[in-house]
């Protein structure tokens, strides 16, 4: 009888030990599961926090890229403006050097006109023939100097009327020329190099 009681006690103890082990295993399992839940929540929190940070970085990158492009375009425009200014300055200096004598030559034109008128009036009068030769020599010398500066008289009579070179002061009937042709030059026109210094005053056939 005592042996049976001892056996029952041993079985009861073994059963209790097994239950304790099962409870410990279950507790350990619950703890591991909780730890896993916490780690999962932390990972999800990291993903959630990294999303707006990435979006901010993308936005800043896009803004910096746009600003860099704007600065580059502004640089190109500034460079183009500078190049245009430099070309204009060079052209203006060249024109200034080319036409530096324009004002002087323009002021001398009335002198040339008076010389021509004096020569035309004195031709054929014997008593002032020597005087005429002297004036003619001075006139030729002056004309040569002006020609060296680029002054050229226009050839107008018999040419089609051109408002860029001619100033029509009268229309006349003509049997020798077609309509719109310069028939008479009232005042000589001049070119200074390739620039019209003074248009010719002319009469045009109608």
KOLNUKE-287006 format. One record per atom (N, C-alpha, C): residue number from 1; atom name; x, y, z; residue in one letter. Coordinates in pm, 1 decimal. Example, Ala and Ser with C-alpha at 12.3 -4.5 7.8 and 13.67 -1.06 7.14 Angstrom:
2
1:N:1319.0:-569.0:780.0:A
1:CA:1230.0:-450.0:780.0:A
1:C:1320.0:-330.0:780.0:A
2:N:1285.0:-225.0:708.0:S
2:CA:1367.0:-106.0:714.0:S
2:C:1290.0:3.0:787.0:S
// end
This chain:
206
1:N:83.9:-119.9:0.0:X
1:CA:0.0:0.0:0.0:X
1:C:86.3:123.4:0.0:X
2:N:183.9:122.0:80.4:X
2:CA:274.8:237.3:85.6:X
2:C:349.9:254.4:-44.9:X
3:N:378.1:145.3:-112.6:X
3:CA:447.4:153.6:-241.1:X
3:C:359.5:218.1:-345.8:X
4:N:229.0:185.6:-340.5:X
4:CA:135.7:245.3:-436.5:X
4:C:126.6:395.7:-413.5:X
5:N:120.6:435.4:-287.6:X
5:CA:111.4:579.0:-257.4:X
5:C:235.6:651.7:-306.0:X
6:N:348.1:587.2:-288.1:X
6:CA:473.3:649.3:-333.7:X
6:C:474.8:663.9:-483.9:X
7:N:420.6:563.1:-552.6:X
7:CA:415.8:569.8:-698.8:X
7:C:325.6:680.3:-746.5:X
8:N:213.9:696.1:-677.8:X
8:CA:119.8:802.3:-716.9:X
8:C:183.0:938.2:-695.5:X
9:N:254.4:952.1:-585.9:X
9:CA:318.9:1080.9:-557.9:X
9:C:424.7:1113.5:-664.6:X
10:N:498.8:1010.3:-703.0:X
10:CA:600.9:1032.8:-804.7:X
10:C:538.3:1073.2:-936.6:X
11:N:426.1:1006.3:-971.1:X
11:CA:358.2:1041.2:-1096.4:X
11:C:303.8:1183.4:-1090.9:X
12:N:250.2:1216.9:-972.0:X
12:CA:194.5:1352.4:-956.8:X
12:C:304.0:1456.8:-969.6:X
13:N:417.9:1427.5:-908.1:X
13:CA:530.1:1521.0:-916.5:X
13:C:579.7:1534.9:-1059.5:X
14:N:588.0:1421.5:-1128.4:X
14:CA:633.1:1424.4:-1267.8:X
14:C:538.5:1504.3:-1354.2:X
15:N:408.5:1483.9:-1325.2:X
15:CA:307.9:1559.4:-1401.8:X
15:C:321.9:1707.8:-1376.5:X
16:N:341.9:1743.6:-1250.2:X
16:CA:356.7:1885.9:-1216.4:X
16:C:480.8:1945.5:-1281.9:X
17:N:589.2:1862.8:-1281.1:X
17:CA:711.8:1911.3:-1345.6:X
17:C:689.7:1935.6:-1494.8:X
18:N:615.6:1842.8:-1558.4:X
18:CA:586.6:1859.2:-1701.6:X
18:C:503.9:1984.2:-1727.9:X
19:N:407.6:2009.4:-1640.2:X
19:CA:323.5:2128.5:-1656.1:X
19:C:406.6:2255.6:-1640.7:X
20:N:500.2:2248.4:-1539.6:X
20:CA:585.8:2366.4:-1521.0:X
20:C:671.7:2392.3:-1644.9:X
21:N:724.7:2284.5:-1703.0:X
21:CA:806.3:2299.7:-1823.3:X
21:C:724.5:2355.6:-1939.3:X
22:N:599.9:2306.0:-1952.8:X
22:CA:513.3:2354.6:-2060.9:X
22:C:481.7:2502.9:-2042.7:X
23:N:459.0:2542.0:-1914.0:X
23:CA:429.4:2683.0:-1888.2:X
23:C:550.8:2771.0:-1921.5:X
24:N:670.6:2717.4:-1885.6:X
24:CA:791.6:2794.2:-1916.0:X
24:C:811.8:2809.6:-2067.3:X
25:N:788.9:2697.2:-2140.3:X
25:CA:801.7:2702.6:-2286.3:X
25:C:701.9:2799.6:-2346.2:X
26:N:576.5:2792.1:-2293.7:X
26:CA:471.4:2882.0:-2343.9:X
26:C:506.2:3027.1:-2315.6:X
27:N:559.8:3049.3:-2192.9:X
27:CA:596.8:3187.0:-2157.5:X
27:C:708.7:3237.7:-2247.4:X
28:N:808.9:3147.1:-2268.3:X
28:CA:918.2:3187.0:-2358.1:X
28:C:866.3:3217.5:-2498.3:X
29:N:772.6:3138.1:-2545.6:X
29:CA:714.6:3160.0:-2678.5:X
29:C:642.0:3292.5:-2685.6:X
30:N:566.5:3322.9:-2579.3:X
30:CA:493.9:3451.2:-2576.0:X
30:C:591.0:3568.7:-2576.4:X
31:N:700.5:3550.5:-2498.7:X
31:CA:799.3:3659.3:-2493.2:X
31:C:863.0:3681.9:-2630.0:X
32:N:900.8:3571.7:-2696.5:X
32:CA:960.9:3582.1:-2828.5:X
32:C:865.4:3646.0:-2928.4:X
33:N:738.3:3608.8:-2918.2:X
33:CA:638.0:3667.1:-3008.6:X
33:C:623.2:3815.9:-2985.4:X
34:N:624.7:3855.7:-2857.6:X
34:CA:612.0:3997.7:-2825.2:X
34:C:732.7:4076.1:-2876.0:X
35:N:850.3:4012.8:-2855.7:X
35:CA:971.7:4079.0:-2906.2:X
35:C:964.1:4096.0:-3057.9:X
36:N:915.0:3990.9:-3125.4:X
36:CA:900.2:3999.7:-3270.7:X
36:C:803.9:4108.8:-3311.3:X
37:N:693.0:4122.6:-3236.1:X
37:CA:595.6:4228.1:-3267.1:X
37:C:657.3:4366.7:-3250.6:X
38:N:736.4:4379.9:-3140.8:X
38:CA:799.4:4510.0:-3115.4:X
38:C:898.8:4545.0:-3226.0:X
39:N:982.1:4445.3:-3263.4:X
39:CA:1079.8:4469.8:-3370.0:X
39:C:1011.3:4501.9:-3502.0:X
40:N:901.8:4430.0:-3528.7:X
40:CA:826.9:4457.0:-3652.2:X
40:C:771.2:4597.6:-3652.5:X
41:N:718.3:4638.2:-3534.6:X
41:CA:663.7:4774.0:-3524.7:X
41:C:772.9:4877.6:-3543.4:X
42:N:892.2:4849.3:-3486.1:X
42:CA:1003.1:4943.4:-3502.7:X
42:C:1045.0:4954.3:-3648.6:X
43:N:1050.4:4838.0:-3717.3:X
43:CA:1087.4:4839.7:-3858.8:X
43:C:986.9:4917.3:-3941.6:X
44:N:858.5:4894.5:-3910.8:X
44:CA:754.9:4969.4:-3982.6:X
44:C:767.4:5118.0:-3955.2:X
45:N:801.9:5151.2:-3829.3:X
45:CA:820.8:5292.7:-3795.3:X
45:C:935.7:5352.9:-3872.8:X
46:N:1044.8:5274.1:-3888.7:X
46:CA:1158.7:5324.1:-3967.6:X
46:C:1119.1:5348.2:-4111.9:X
47:N:1043.4:5254.1:-4170.7:X
47:CA:998.7:5271.2:-4309.4:X
47:C:909.4:5393.1:-4322.5:X
48:N:819.7:5411.3:-4224.6:X
48:CA:727.7:5525.6:-4228.6:X
48:C:804.1:5656.8:-4217.0:X
49:N:907.2:5657.5:-4131.3:X
49:CA:984.5:5780.9:-4112.7:X
49:C:1073.0:5810.0:-4232.5:X
50:N:1122.8:5705.2:-4301.0:X
50:CA:1213.9:5726.8:-4413.3:X
50:C:1142.4:5776.2:-4538.1:X
51:N:1014.2:5748.9:-4551.3:X
51:CA:939.5:5789.7:-4671.3:X
51:C:935.8:5941.1:-4688.2:X
52:N:892.4:6020.1:-4588.4:X
52:CA:892.1:6166.2:-4606.9:X
52:C:1032.6:6223.6:-4620.8:X
53:N:1132.1:6161.6:-4557.9:X
53:CA:1269.1:6209.4:-4571.9:X
53:C:1317.3:6194.4:-4715.8:X
54:N:1285.1:6080.6:-4776.7:X
54:CA:1323.1:6057.6:-4915.9:X
54:C:1253.1:6156.3:-5009.2:X
55:N:1124.9:6182.3:-4979.6:X
55:CA:1049.5:6278.6:-5061.0:X
55:C:1110.8:6417.2:-5050.4:X
56:N:1153.1:6455.7:-4929.0:X
56:CA:1216.2:6586.2:-4909.4:X
56:C:1347.7:6595.3:-4985.4:X
57:N:1426.0:6486.7:-4979.0:X
57:CA:1552.2:6485.4:-5052.2:X
57:C:1529.4:6496.8:-5202.4:X
58:N:1427.3:6427.5:-5253.0:X
58:CA:1396.5:6435.5:-5396.1:X
58:C:1355.9:6577.1:-5435.5:X
59:N:1275.4:6641.7:-5349.0:X
59:CA:1230.6:6778.7:-5378.0:X
59:C:1348.7:6875.5:-5380.0:X
60:N:1436.1:6863.4:-5279.8:X
60:CA:1553.7:6951.1:-5274.3:X
60:C:1644.7:6928.7:-5394.5:X
61:N:1660.6:6803.2:-5432.4:X
61:CA:1744.2:6772.2:-5549.1:X
61:C:1686.5:6835.0:-5676.0:X
62:N:1554.9:6825.3:-5691.5:X
62:CA:1490.3:6882.9:-5809.9:X
62:C:1504.2:7034.7:-5811.7:X
63:N:1488.1:7098.8:-5693.9:X
63:CA:1500.1:7244.5:-5687.0:X
63:C:1643.3:7289.3:-5718.0:X
64:N:1740.8:7217.0:-5663.4:X
64:CA:1880.6:7252.0:-5690.6:X
64:C:1914.8:7233.7:-5837.9:X
65:N:1861.6:7128.6:-5898.0:X
65:CA:1885.7:7104.9:-6040.0:X
65:C:1825.0:7216.3:-6124.7:X
66:N:1703.1:7258.3:-6089.7:X
66:CA:1637.0:7366.5:-6163.9:X
66:C:1713.6:7497.6:-6146.1:X
67:N:1759.2:7524.9:-6024.1:X
67:CA:1835.2:7646.9:-5999.5:X
67:C:1965.5:7647.6:-6078.4:X
68:N:2031.8:7532.2:-6083.2:X
68:CA:2155.4:7522.8:-6160.8:X
68:C:2129.0:7546.7:-6309.2:X
69:N:2018.9:7492.5:-6361.7:X
69:CA:1983.9:7512.9:-6502.2:X
69:C:1951.9:7659.3:-6529.7:X
70:N:1877.5:7724.0:-6436.1:X
70:CA:1845.6:7866.2:-6451.9:X
70:C:1972.9:7950.4:-6452.0:X
71:N:2064.3:7918.8:-6361.8:X
71:CA:2190.8:7993.4:-6356.6:X
71:C:2270.7:7975.4:-6485.2:X
72:N:2269.7:7855.6:-6540.5:X
72:CA:2343.0:7829.5:-6663.9:X
72:C:2282.5:7906.4:-6781.1:X
73:N:2149.2:7906.9:-6789.1:X
73:CA:2083.2:7981.6:-6895.9:X
73:C:2109.9:8131.3:-6882.1:X
74:N:2108.7:8180.7:-6757.1:X
74:CA:2138.8:8321.3:-6734.6:X
74:C:2282.4:8353.1:-6775.1:X
75:N:2372.4:8262.4:-6750.2:X
75:CA:2512.2:8279.9:-6792.4:X
75:C:2522.9:8286.5:-6944.6:X
76:N:2449.4:8196.3:-7013.1:X
76:CA:2453.8:8196.2:-7159.6:X
76:C:2400.7:8327.6:-7215.9:X
77:N:2290.0:8378.7:-7157.9:X
77:CA:2234.2:8505.5:-7205.8:X
77:C:2331.9:8620.8:-7181.6:X
78:N:2393.7:8621.4:-7064.5:X
78:CA:2490.6:8726.7:-7034.0:X
78:C:2609.2:8721.2:-7129.5:X
79:N:2655.7:8600.6:-7157.8:X
79:CA:2767.6:8583.5:-7250.5:X
79:C:2730.5:8630.9:-7390.5:X
80:N:2606.8:8599.0:-7433.7:X
80:CA:2560.9:8642.1:-7566.5:X
80:C:2550.3:8794.3:-7573.2:X
81:N:2496.8:8856.3:-7466.2:X
81:CA:2486.8:9002.4:-7462.9:X
81:C:2625.5:9066.1:-7468.4:X
82:N:2719.3:9007.4:-7397.6:X
82:CA:2855.6:9061.5:-7398.0:X
82:C:2918.4:9049.5:-7536.3:X
83:N:2898.0:8935.4:-7601.6:X
83:CA:2953.1:8916.2:-7736.0:X
83:C:2893.8:9017.0:-7834.2:X
84:N:2761.3:9039.5:-7824.4:X
84:CA:2696.7:9137.6:-7912.2:X
84:C:2750.9:9277.9:-7886.4:X
85:N:2767.0:9311.4:-7758.1:X
85:CA:2821.4:9442.9:-7723.3:X
85:C:2963.1:9459.3:-7777.2:X
86:N:3043.6:9353.5:-7765.4:X
86:CA:3181.7:9359.9:-7813.7:X
86:C:3185.3:9379.0:-7965.1:X
87:N:3097.5:9305.2:-8037.2:X
87:CA:3094.2:9320.7:-8183.5:X
87:C:3049.3:9460.9:-8223.4:X
88:N:2946.4:9514.0:-8152.3:X
88:CA:2900.5:9650.2:-8183.2:X
88:C:3011.1:9751.9:-8158.0:X
89:N:3083.4:9733.3:-8048.8:X
89:CA:3190.9:9827.5:-8015.7:X
89:C:3299.8:9825.0:-8122.0:X
90:N:3336.1:9704.7:-8165.7:X
90:CA:3438.5:9693.2:-8270.3:X
90:C:3390.9:9759.6:-8399.0:X
91:N:3264.2:9734.4:-8435.9:X
91:CA:3210.4:9793.2:-8558.9:X
91:C:3205.1:9945.2:-8549.6:X
92:N:3163.3:9996.7:-8432.3:X
92:CA:3155.9:10141.8:-8415.9:X
92:C:3294.4:10205.3:-8423.2:X
93:N:3393.4:10139.1:-8364.0:X
93:CA:3530.1:10193.1:-8371.9:X
93:C:3581.2:10192.7:-8515.0:X
94:N:3550.4:10085.0:-8587.5:X
94:CA:3594.1:10078.4:-8727.3:X
94:C:3528.0:10188.0:-8810.1:X
95:N:3396.0:10207.8:-8788.3:X
95:CA:3326.0:10312.3:-8863.2:X
95:C:3378.1:10450.7:-8825.4:X
96:N:3406.9:10469.0:-8696.1:X
96:CA:3459.2:10598.2:-8652.1:X
96:C:3593.4:10628.0:-8717.1:X
97:N:3678.2:10525.6:-8724.3:X
97:CA:3808.6:10544.9:-8788.3:X
97:C:3793.2:10566.4:-8938.3:X
98:N:3698.0:10493.6:-8998.9:X
98:CA:3680.0:10502.3:-9143.7:X
98:C:3624.6:10637.5:-9185.5:X
99:N:3533.2:10692.3:-9102.1:X
99:CA:3467.8:10818.0:-9138.6:X
99:C:3510.1:10932.7:-9046.4:X
100:N:3632.6:10925.0:-8995.5:X
100:CA:3680.7:11029.4:-8904.7:X
100:C:3686.8:11165.2:-8974.0:X
101:N:3711.1:11164.7:-9105.0:X
101:CA:3724.1:11290.7:-9179.2:X
101:C:3591.5:11338.6:-9237.9:X
102:N:3482.9:11271.3:-9203.5:X
102:CA:3354.2:11303.4:-9266.1:X
102:C:3315.2:11449.5:-9244.1:X
103:N:3324.6:11496.7:-9119.5:X
103:CA:3281.0:11632.7:-9089.5:X
103:C:3364.6:11735.6:-9164.8:X
104:N:3495.6:11714.2:-9168.8:X
104:CA:3583.7:11807.6:-9239.8:X
104:C:3552.0:11810.1:-9388.8:X
105:N:3538.9:11692.8:-9447.3:X
105:CA:3510.2:11685.6:-9590.8:X
105:C:3376.1:11750.8:-9621.2:X
106:N:3278.8:11725.8:-9533.7:X
106:CA:3145.8:11784.3:-9555.4:X
106:C:3151.7:11936.7:-9553.2:X
107:N:3231.6:11991.6:-9464.5:X
107:CA:3243.5:12137.5:-9456.4:X
107:C:3318.8:12195.5:-9575.9:X
108:N:3401.8:12114.0:-9641.0:X
108:CA:3478.1:12162.0:-9756.5:X
108:C:3398.5:12156.1:-9886.7:X
109:N:3285.8:12087.3:-9885.1:X
109:CA:3208.8:12074.1:-10008.8:X
109:C:3165.0:12208.3:-10067.1:X
110:N:3116.8:12303.0:-9986.4:X
110:CA:3081.6:12432.9:-10046.0:X
110:C:3200.7:12502.1:-10113.2:X
111:N:3321.0:12479.7:-10058.7:X
111:CA:3440.6:12537.3:-10121.3:X
111:C:3461.7:12475.9:-10259.0:X
112:N:3442.5:12345.2:-10267.9:X
112:CA:3454.2:12277.0:-10396.5:X
112:C:3351.4:12331.9:-10494.7:X
113:N:3228.6:12351.7:-10446.7:X
113:CA:3123.4:12406.5:-10533.3:X
113:C:3162.8:12543.9:-10586.5:X
114:N:3214.8:12629.1:-10499.4:X
114:CA:3251.7:12764.7:-10541.6:X
114:C:3367.1:12762.8:-10641.2:X
115:N:3460.8:12672.1:-10621.9:X
115:CA:3569.4:12659.0:-10718.3:X
115:C:3514.1:12621.2:-10855.0:X
116:N:3423.2:12528.0:-10857.5:X
116:CA:3366.8:12484.7:-10986.1:X
116:C:3291.6:12598.7:-11053.6:X
117:N:3216.3:12673.9:-10975.1:X
117:CA:3141.2:12785.9:-11032.9:X
117:C:3236.7:12892.5:-11087.6:X
118:N:3340.8:12920.7:-11013.3:X
118:CA:3437.9:13021.8:-11058.2:X
118:C:3507.0:12977.5:-11185.9:X
119:N:3541.8:12849.6:-11193.9:X
119:CA:3607.2:12799.5:-11314.3:X
119:C:3513.6:12804.6:-11433.8:X
120:N:3387.6:12769.4:-11410.9:X
120:CA:3291.0:12771.1:-11521.2:X
120:C:3268.8:12912.7:-11571.9:X
121:N:3265.9:13010.2:-11481.6:X
121:CA:3240.3:13148.9:-11520.2:X
121:C:3360.2:13213.1:-11588.3:X
122:N:3481.6:13167.2:-11553.5:X
122:CA:3601.8:13232.9:-11606.0:X
122:C:3649.2:13175.7:-11738.4:X
123:N:3599.1:13060.6:-11777.6:X
123:CA:3645.5:12999.3:-11901.9:X
123:C:3599.6:13081.9:-12022.3:X
124:N:3691.2:13101.6:-12117.7:X
124:CA:3657.6:13174.3:-12239.6:X
124:C:3685.1:13322.0:-12231.9:X
125:N:3725.5:13371.4:-12114.1:X
125:CA:3759.4:13513.7:-12101.2:X
125:C:3911.0:13526.9:-12098.6:X
126:N:3966.7:13583.2:-12205.1:X
126:CA:4111.8:13585.9:-12223.4:X
126:C:4186.5:13662.3:-12116.7:X
127:N:4128.3:13774.7:-12065.7:X
127:CA:4204.7:13858.1:-11972.9:X
127:C:4228.8:13791.8:-11837.6:X
128:N:4148.4:13692.7:-11805.1:X
128:CA:4169.9:13628.0:-11674.6:X
128:C:4207.6:13481.0:-11692.8:X
129:N:4264.1:13450.7:-11809.2:X
129:CA:4299.9:13311.7:-11836.9:X
129:C:4404.4:13260.9:-11738.5:X
130:N:4502.8:13343.9:-11707.8:X
130:CA:4607.0:13300.9:-11613.8:X
130:C:4548.5:13280.2:-11474.3:X
131:N:4457.2:13368.8:-11437.1:X
131:CA:4391.3:13353.9:-11306.5:X
131:C:4312.3:13224.5:-11302.8:X
132:N:4246.1:13193.6:-11412.4:X
132:CA:4166.9:13071.4:-11420.7:X
132:C:4255.2:12948.5:-11406.7:X
133:N:4372.7:12952.5:-11466.9:X
133:CA:4463.4:12838.4:-11456.3:X
133:C:4509.2:12817.3:-11311.4:X
134:N:4534.4:12928.6:-11241.8:X
134:CA:4576.4:12918.7:-11101.7:X
134:C:4467.0:12858.7:-11014.3:X
135:N:4344.1:12906.0:-11036.9:X
135:CA:4231.1:12852.3:-10960.0:X
135:C:4210.5:12705.1:-10992.7:X
136:N:4225.9:12671.8:-11121.0:X
136:CA:4208.2:12532.4:-11162.8:X
136:C:4311.8:12441.8:-11095.8:X
137:N:4435.6:12491.6:-11082.7:X
137:CA:4539.7:12412.6:-11018.5:X
137:C:4506.2:12388.3:-10870.3:X
138:N:4459.4:12494.8:-10802.0:X
138:CA:4421.6:12480.6:-10660.7:X
138:C:4304.5:12383.6:-10646.2:X
139:N:4209.7:12396.3:-10736.5:X
139:CA:4092.1:12309.3:-10730.3:X
139:C:4130.4:12162.4:-10748.9:X
140:N:4219.4:12137.5:-10844.4:X
140:CA:4261.7:11999.5:-10868.4:X
140:C:4338.7:11943.5:-10747.8:X
141:N:4418.8:12028.1:-10687.3:X
141:CA:4494.0:11984.4:-10570.1:X
141:C:4399.0:11949.9:-10455.1:X
142:N:4301.6:12037.0:-10433.7:X
142:CA:4202.8:12011.3:-10327.8:X
142:C:4122.7:11885.2:-10357.5:X
143:N:4083.6:11869.4:-10483.4:X
143:CA:4006.5:11750.8:-10521.8:X
143:C:4087.2:11623.6:-10499.5:X
144:N:4217.1:11630.3:-10528.1:X
144:CA:4302.4:11513.5:-10509.1:X
144:C:4311.6:11475.8:-10360.7:X
145:N:4324.1:11577.4:-10274.9:X
145:CA:4330.9:11550.6:-10130.3:X
145:C:4201.2:11486.7:-10081.4:X
146:N:4090.0:11542.7:-10126.6:X
146:CA:3960.5:11488.7:-10084.7:X
146:C:3939.4:11347.4:-10138.4:X
147:N:3987.7:11323.6:-10259.1:X
147:CA:3975.3:11190.0:-10316.8:X
147:C:4056.1:11087.6:-10236.9:X
148:N:4171.1:11130.0:-10187.5:X
148:CA:4251.8:11040.6:-10104.4:X
148:C:4181.2:11006.6:-9973.0:X
149:N:4094.2:11095.1:-9927.5:X
149:CA:4016.1:11069.4:-9806.4:X
149:C:3892.6:10984.4:-9834.4:X
150:N:3871.7:10949.5:-9961.8:X
150:CA:3758.7:10863.6:-9996.3:X
150:C:3641.5:10936.2:-10058.1:X
151:N:3656.8:11065.4:-10089.8:X
151:CA:3547.1:11141.5:-10149.4:X
151:C:3539.6:11114.4:-10299.0:X
152:N:3419.6:11082.1:-10346.7:X
152:CA:3399.3:11055.4:-10489.6:X
152:C:3272.4:11126.4:-10535.4:X
153:N:3279.9:11201.7:-10647.5:X
153:CA:3158.4:11264.0:-10700.5:X
153:C:3068.6:11159.2:-10765.6:X
154:N:2938.6:11182.9:-10757.2:X
154:CA:2842.6:11090.8:-10818.5:X
154:C:2829.2:11119.9:-10967.4:X
155:N:2808.1:11013.9:-11041.6:X
155:CA:2776.9:11025.9:-11184.1:X
155:C:2625.5:11014.7:-11196.3:X
156:N:2558.0:11125.3:-11229.7:X
156:CA:2411.5:11127.8:-11218.7:X
156:C:2338.7:11140.0:-11352.6:X
157:N:2384.9:11225.2:-11441.4:X
157:CA:2311.8:11252.1:-11565.5:X
157:C:2304.2:11125.2:-11649.8:X
158:N:2180.9:11092.2:-11691.1:X
158:CA:2158.2:10972.7:-11770.9:X
158:C:2131.3:10848.8:-11686.7:X
159:N:2139.6:10861.9:-11553.1:X
159:CA:2114.5:10749.2:-11464.0:X
159:C:1968.1:10748.2:-11418.5:X
160:N:1910.7:10631.3:-11392.9:X
160:CA:1774.4:10626.9:-11337.5:X
160:C:1770.7:10697.1:-11202.3:X
161:N:1662.3:10768.5:-11178.2:X
161:CA:1648.9:10839.3:-11050.7:X
161:C:1646.2:10739.0:-10935.7:X
162:N:1727.5:10766.6:-10835.1:X
162:CA:1735.3:10681.2:-10716.6:X
162:C:1729.3:10770.8:-10592.9:X
163:N:1622.7:10761.2:-10514.2:X
163:CA:1609.2:10850.2:-10398.2:X
163:C:1718.0:10831.0:-10293.7:X
164:N:1789.4:10718.7:-10299.3:X
164:CA:1899.3:10698.8:-10204.5:X
164:C:2019.6:10785.8:-10238.8:X
165:N:2029.1:10827.5:-10366.6:X
165:CA:2144.5:10905.8:-10410.6:X
165:C:2106.5:11042.9:-10467.1:X
166:N:1981.9:11058.4:-10506.9:X
166:CA:1940.1:11180.9:-10576.2:X
166:C:1829.6:11252.1:-10499.1:X
167:N:1832.0:11384.1:-10509.3:X
167:CA:1724.6:11467.1:-10455.8:X
167:C:1662.7:11543.0:-10572.8:X
168:N:1542.5:11502.4:-10611.7:X
168:CA:1477.1:11564.6:-10727.6:X
168:C:1419.3:11699.9:-10687.5:X
169:N:1458.3:11802.6:-10759.8:X
169:CA:1404.9:11935.9:-10731.6:X
169:C:1306.4:11980.4:-10839.6:X
170:N:1302.5:11905.2:-10949.4:X
170:CA:1213.0:11944.5:-11058.2:X
170:C:1196.2:11827.8:-11155.4:X
171:N:1077.6:11819.9:-11217.1:X
171:CA:1053.5:11726.2:-11326.3:X
171:C:1038.6:11805.5:-11455.4:X
172:N:1106.5:11759.5:-11559.7:X
172:CA:1104.4:11830.9:-11687.3:X
172:C:1076.3:11732.0:-11799.2:X
173:N:1016.9:11782.6:-11905.5:X
173:CA:995.5:11698.8:-12023.4:X
173:C:1125.8:11689.3:-12101.7:X
174:N:1150.5:11572.5:-12157.0:X
174:CA:1275.6:11551.8:-12230.3:X
174:C:1251.2:11458.8:-12347.8:X
175:N:1307.6:11497.4:-12462.6:X
175:CA:1301.1:11411.3:-12580.9:X
175:C:1418.4:11313.9:-12585.4:X
176:N:1518.6:11340.7:-12503.7:X
176:CA:1640.1:11258.6:-12508.1:X
176:C:1639.5:11144.1:-12407.0:X
177:N:1559.0:11158.0:-12303.2:X
177:CA:1560.3:11057.0:-12196.7:X
177:C:1419.7:11003.6:-12170.1:X
178:N:1415.6:10879.8:-12126.9:X
178:CA:1288.3:10820.8:-12086.4:X
178:C:1244.5:10879.7:-11952.2:X
179:N:1122.5:10849.4:-11915.3:X
179:CA:1069.2:10898.9:-11788.5:X
179:C:1148.5:10838.7:-11671.5:X
180:N:1175.4:10924.6:-11572.4:X
180:CA:1244.9:10877.5:-11452.8:X
180:C:1395.8:10877.5:-11463.6:X
181:N:1448.8:10945.1:-11566.6:X
181:CA:1593.9:10952.1:-11585.0:X
181:C:1643.0:11092.0:-11547.1:X
182:N:1758.6:11099.2:-11481.8:X
182:CA:1817.5:11228.0:-11445.3:X
182:C:1867.8:11296.0:-11572.8:X
183:N:1815.3:11417.5:-11598.2:X
183:CA:1852.5:11488.2:-11720.6:X
183:C:1950.1:11602.9:-11694.1:X
184:N:1954.8:11650.9:-11569.7:X
184:CA:2044.4:11762.9:-11538.9:X
184:C:2082.9:11757.3:-11390.6:X
185:N:2208.0:11791.9:-11365.7:X
185:CA:2258.0:11795.1:-11227.7:X
185:C:2270.1:11940.5:-11184.0:X
186:N:2194.0:11978.5:-11081.4:X
186:CA:2196.0:12115.9:-11031.5:X
186:C:2307.1:12133.7:-10928.2:X
187:N:2321.9:12036.4:-10842.4:X
187:CA:2431.3:12037.5:-10744.8:X
187:C:2489.4:11896.8:-10736.4:X
188:N:2621.5:11889.3:-10742.7:X
188:CA:2687.9:11759.2:-10745.9:X
188:C:2667.8:11684.1:-10614.3:X
189:N:2648.9:11552.9:-10626.5:X
189:CA:2641.6:11466.7:-10508.8:X
189:C:2774.4:11396.9:-10485.9:X
190:N:2798.5:11360.1:-10359.9:X
190:CA:2926.8:11298.8:-10325.7:X
190:C:2906.8:11175.5:-10237.7:X
191:N:2996.9:11079.4:-10258.4:X
191:CA:3007.2:10961.1:-10173.0:X
191:C:3137.1:10970.9:-10094.3:X
192:N:3132.7:10937.0:-9965.8:X
192:CA:3254.2:10923.5:-9886.3:X
192:C:3271.9:10775.1:-9858.0:X
193:N:3364.6:10714.7:-9933.8:X
193:CA:3380.5:10568.9:-9935.1:X
193:C:3248.7:10507.7:-9982.8:X
194:N:3180.1:10427.8:-9898.3:X
194:CA:3054.2:10366.6:-9942.9:X
194:C:2933.2:10433.4:-9879.6:X
195:N:2949.8:10553.9:-9828.8:X
195:CA:2842.3:10626.0:-9761.0:X
195:C:2804.4:10749.9:-9841.2:X
196:N:2673.7:10775.2:-9853.3:X
196:CA:2626.8:10896.3:-9921.7:X
196:C:2654.5:11015.8:-9831.0:X
197:N:2746.3:11100.7:-9874.3:X
197:CA:2777.8:11219.7:-9795.7:X
197:C:2679.1:11331.9:-9825.7:X
198:N:2646.7:11346.4:-9953.7:X
198:CA:2547.6:11446.9:-9993.1:X
198:C:2478.5:11400.2:-10119.9:X
199:N:2345.8:11387.7:-10118.6:X
199:CA:2275.8:11346.9:-10240.5:X
199:C:2284.6:11456.7:-10346.6:X
200:N:2280.3:11416.2:-10471.1:X
200:CA:2286.6:11512.3:-10581.5:X
200:C:2149.3:11575.6:-10603.2:X
201:N:2147.9:11707.1:-10622.6:X
201:CA:2023.9:11776.0:-10659.6:X
201:C:2009.8:11767.0:-10810.9:X
202:N:1897.7:11711.8:-10856.3:X
202:CA:1884.9:11681.1:-10999.1:X
202:C:1746.9:11719.0:-11051.1:X
203:N:1741.3:11727.6:-11184.5:X
203:CA:1614.6:11738.8:-11255.9:X
203:C:1588.1:11604.5:-11322.9:X
204:N:1461.7:11560.7:-11317.5:X
204:CA:1425.7:11426.6:-11364.2:X
204:C:1324.7:11439.2:-11477.3:X
205:N:1340.8:11354.8:-11579.3:X
205:CA:1247.3:11357.1:-11692.9:X
205:C:1112.4:11302.4:-11649.2:X
206:N:1007.7:11365.8:-11702.6:X
206:CA:870.5:11324.7:-11667.9:X
206:C:803.8:11256.7:-11786.6:X
// end
